């Protein structure tokens, strides 16, 4: 009788541990999904601001169609990307196009003084900061779930219930890793 109670208690403890690990993995997976959704919200905001920025600039930048077109094309490509890796790469191309656009804007003092342009530029800068924060939060969530999927004993539960590692939102282009050069001369 006592042996049966001990076996039952051990069984209940083991089941409780398994349920706890499973629930933790589910919570972490949902945190990754939520973090990705936050990135998507900010990317949509970014994509919505870009046409306004381009249209405002078009009146001033008649000779810079190529730059404007590259921003528009990069935006389209970014909107069509589906996987984390594809989105990461497409968003980096969009960032690069926006940086080139910003450099060209420097040659147009009237555009830089335009109130609408400045408001949109400020909103875009704010959005870029939110995207950076969202990427960091997403990668933190990915780190937590990947750790749990790989660490013993939760890796056993993860394998039993087909939990897979999540993909980081990483810089794909080595040029993006380079430190920008500042020159005041």
C-alpha positions in Angstrom: 0.0 0.0 0.0 2.8 2.5 1.0 4.7 1.5 -2.2 1.7 2.2 -4.3 1.3 5.7 -2.8 5.0 6.4 -3.3 4.8 5.3 -7.0 1.6 7.5 -7.4 3.3 10.5 -5.8 6.4 10.0 -8.1 4.2 9.6 -11.1 2.3 12.8 -10.2 5.6 14.7 -9.7 6.9 13.5 -13.1 3.7 14.4 -14.9 3.7 17.8 -13.2 7.3 18.4 -14.3 6.5 17.4 -17.9 3.4 19.6 -17.9 5.4 22.5 -16.5 8.1 22.2 -19.1 5.6 21.8 -21.9 3.7 24.9 -20.7 7.0 26.9 -20.5 7.9 25.9 -24.0 4.4 27.0 -25.3 4.7 30.3 -23.4 8.1 30.9 -24.9 6.9 30.0 -28.4 4.0 32.5 -28.0 6.4 35.2 -26.8 8.5 34.6 -30.0 5.3 35.0 -32.1 4.3 38.1 -30.2 7.7 39.6 -30.6 7.6 38.9 -34.4 4.1 40.5 -34.5 5.6 43.6 -32.9 8.3 43.8 -35.6 5.6 43.3 -38.3 3.6 46.2 -36.8 6.6 48.5 -37.0 7.6 47.4 -40.5 4.0 48.1 -41.7 4.2 51.5 -40.2 7.6 52.0 -41.9 6.1 50.8 -45.2 3.1 53.1 -44.9 5.4 56.2 -44.2 7.7 55.6 -47.2 5.2 56.5 -50.0 4.4 59.8 -48.2 8.1 60.6 -47.9 8.8 59.7 -51.6 5.8 61.7 -52.8 6.8 64.8 -50.8 10.3 64.5 -52.1 9.3 64.0 -55.8 8.4 67.6 -56.2 11.9 68.7 -55.2 14.0 65.9 -56.5 13.1 65.8 -60.2 16.6 64.6 -61.1 16.8 61.8 -58.4 14.2 59.4 -59.8 16.6 56.5 -59.5 17.0 57.0 -55.8 13.3 57.3 -55.3 12.6 54.3 -57.4 15.1 52.2 -55.5 13.3 53.1 -52.2 10.0 52.2 -53.7 11.2 48.9 -55.1 12.9 48.0 -51.8 9.7 48.7 -50.0 7.8 46.4 -52.3 10.3 43.6 -51.9 10.2 44.0 -48.1 6.4 43.8 -48.1 6.4 40.5 -50.1 9.0 38.8 -47.9 7.6 36.0 -45.8 10.2 34.2 -43.7 12.3 35.8 -41.0 15.5 35.4 -43.2 13.8 36.9 -46.3 12.3 39.7 -44.3 15.6 40.5 -42.6 17.4 40.7 -45.9 14.7 42.7 -47.6 14.5 45.1 -44.7 18.2 45.6 -44.8 18.0 46.5 -48.5 15.2 49.0 -47.7 17.4 50.5 -44.9 20.2 50.9 -47.4 17.9 52.5 -49.9 16.6 54.9 -47.2 20.2 55.8 -46.2 21.0 56.6 -49.8 17.8 58.7 -50.0 18.9 60.6 -46.9 22.3 61.3 -48.4 20.6 62.7 -51.6 18.2 64.8 -49.5 21.2 66.7 -48.1 21.6 68.4 -51.6 18.0 69.8 -51.4 17.8 72.6 -48.8 14.3 73.5 -49.8 13.2 69.9 -49.2 14.9 69.7 -45.8 13.0 72.9 -44.8 9.6 71.5 -45.9 7.4 71.0 -42.8 5.6 67.9 -44.2 8.9 66.3 -45.2 10.4 67.0 -41.8 7.3 65.5 -40.0 7.4 62.4 -42.1 11.2 62.1 -41.7 10.8 62.4 -37.9 8.1 59.7 -37.9 10.3 57.4 -40.0 13.2 58.0 -37.6 11.0 57.2 -34.6 9.8 54.1 -36.4 13.3 53.0 -37.2 14.1 53.2 -33.5 11.0 51.1 -32.7 12.0 48.5 -35.3 15.4 48.2 -33.7 13.9 47.8 -30.2 11.4 45.2 -31.6 14.2 43.3 -33.3 16.1 43.2 -30.0 13.0 42.0 -28.1 12.3 39.3 -30.8 15.9 38.0 -30.7 15.7 37.9 -26.9 12.6 35.8 -27.1 14.3 33.5 -29.7 17.2 33.1 -27.4 15.0 32.0 -24.5 13.0 29.5 -26.5 16.1 28.1 -28.3 17.8 27.7 -24.9 14.9 25.7 -23.6 14.7 23.6 -26.7 18.4 22.7 -26.4 18.8 22.3 -22.6 18.3 19.1 -20.7 15.7 18.0 -19.6 13.3 20.3 -21.5 15.0 19.3 -24.8 13.3 15.9 -24.3 9.9 17.4 -24.0 10.6 19.8 -26.9 11.5 16.8 -29.1 8.5 14.8 -28.0 6.1 17.7 -28.9 8.0 18.9 -32.1 9.1 22.3 -30.8 11.7 23.7 -33.3 14.3 26.4 -32.9 13.3 29.9 -34.0 15.3 31.9 -36.5 17.1 35.1 -35.3 16.5 38.4 -37.1 20.1 39.0 -38.1 22.2 41.3 -40.3 22.8 39.4 -43.5 25.0 41.9 -45.3 28.6 42.5 -44.0 28.4 46.1 -45.2 25.7 46.7 -42.5 28.2 45.5 -39.8 30.8 48.2 -40.8 31.2 51.2 -38.6 30.0 54.3 -40.6 32.7 56.9 -41.3 32.1 60.4 -40.1 34.0 63.2 -41.9 33.5 66.8 -41.0 36.0 68.2 -43.5 
